[in-house]
Amino acid sequence: MRTRIAAVAFIFSPTTTAFNYPKGNPFLHHRTLLFHTNQFSTNPNPTDVIAITNRQQLKKLLLEKSKTGFHKLDHALCLFRQMARFRPLPFVIDFNQLLTAVAKMKEYSSVVSLYKEIRELGIPIDECTLNVLINCCCRLNRVDFGFAILGIFYKCGYTPDVATFTTMINGYVLEGKTSEAVNLFRRLIKYGDIEPDEITYGTIMKALCKVGDTTMAIQMLRSMQKWNCRPTVVMYNILIDTLCKDGNIDDALHLLSEMRGCDIMPDVLTYSSLVDGLCKSGRGKDAARILSDMTEQNISPNVITFNMLVDALCKEGRTEEAEGILEIMIRRGVKPDVITYSALMDGYCFARPND
C-alpha cells in the first residue's frame, strides 16, 4: 500500500518536470520511483524538428506519429513544448496521441514524465491518458504503480474498462507472474468488474502456454463461450504449437479437428506447427498427410514447412519421397534453400553409406 501511495505522490508531485531533470536517469532523482530508463535528452531543442504553425498541421503530424512513433525522443519533447505554447491549449486527444507515439518508441519512463508535465499545465486527462500511463508502468515491470493509477481513474470519475484490466493482466505476464495474472483475471470476473474479450483471453492463454500449463489454457478456451467470445486462429495456433513442442501431438490434432468444427480455418502457422511436431516424433507419413491436407485447403506451405518434412523423410531413409516433396516445392514456386539441399544430401549419405 505504501508503494502505491508513493507512486501517486510522484505522479502529482510538483518537484520535477520532463525538462529539468538532472543528466542521467530521471527517476533515480526521486525517492519513491524505482524505474530504470534511458537518459532524457541533453539537447531539448534539436534543429531538425518541424515547426508547427497551425492546429491542422499538428493534428496531421500527431495522427501519423501515434501510429509510427517519432524518429527521436528529442522530436517528441520539442513538439510537446510547442503544444504547451499553443493558446488555447490543444485538446486532450492531441496530448494522448503524443503520449501514444512516445510509448511506441518504448520510451515508457518518458511517458510518465510527460504525463506529470501535462498535469502541471492544467491540461485535462481522460481514460485514454490513464490507459497509456498504466501500460507504460506495466511495461516498466511496475504493475504495483499501475494499480495506484487505478485510484486516479476513480478519483476522476472514470471507470476502468476491459482494456485497462487486460493491460494490468499483461503487466503480470511481462513480469513472469502468470499465477498472479490468472488470479486477477478470476477476481475481475467473479466480482463482475469486466466482461473479458478475445484480447484478455489471448493474453492469459499465451502466458499459460509459455509456462507449459496447456491444460488450464484449454480450460480458458472452453470458458470463452460463456462470454460470447469466439476463439481465434491465433489462440488455437498458440495451443497447437505448445502441445506439439511438448510432444502431445494427438491432442494437437484433436484441436485441429475442433477448429474446423467451429468454422475456424487453420493457417500456415497451424500446419507448420503440426508438421514440425509430427516430424520430430518420427511420424513422417502423418506429416506428409498434413501437408497434403494443407494443399487441399489452398494454403501454401512455405519453405520452412517443406524443409521440416524433407528433413524428417530423409532421416527415416525415405529419400525418394523427400525428392517428391522437392518437386512439389518447385512446382508451387517455393524456392528450395541450403537447408533443403543439406537435408537431402544427409539423406543420401545415410541411405548409401558405402557409395
Salt bridges, closest charged atoms under 4 A:
ASP48 OD2 - LYS72 NZ 3.60
ASP48 OD1 - HIS75 NE2 3.20
GLU64 OE2 - LYS65 NZ 3.93
ASP94 OD1 - LYS59 NZ 3.31
GLU120 OE2 - LYS116 NZ 2.42
ASP144 OD2 - ARG142 NH2 2.57
GLU175 OE1 - LYS177 NZ 3.07
ASP241 OD2 - LYS245 NZ 2.85
ASP250 OD1 - ARG283 NH1 3.30
GLU258 OE2 - ARG222 NH1 2.76
ASP276 OD2 - LYS280 NZ 3.29
ASP286 OD2 - ARG283 NE 2.91
ASP286 OD1 - ARG289 NH2 1.88
ASP293 OD2 - ARG260 NH2 2.11
ASP311 OD2 - LYS315 NZ 3.12
GLU316 OE1 - ARG318 NH1 2.60
GLU321 OE1 - ARG318 NH2 2.60
ASP355 OD2 - ARG352 NE 3.71
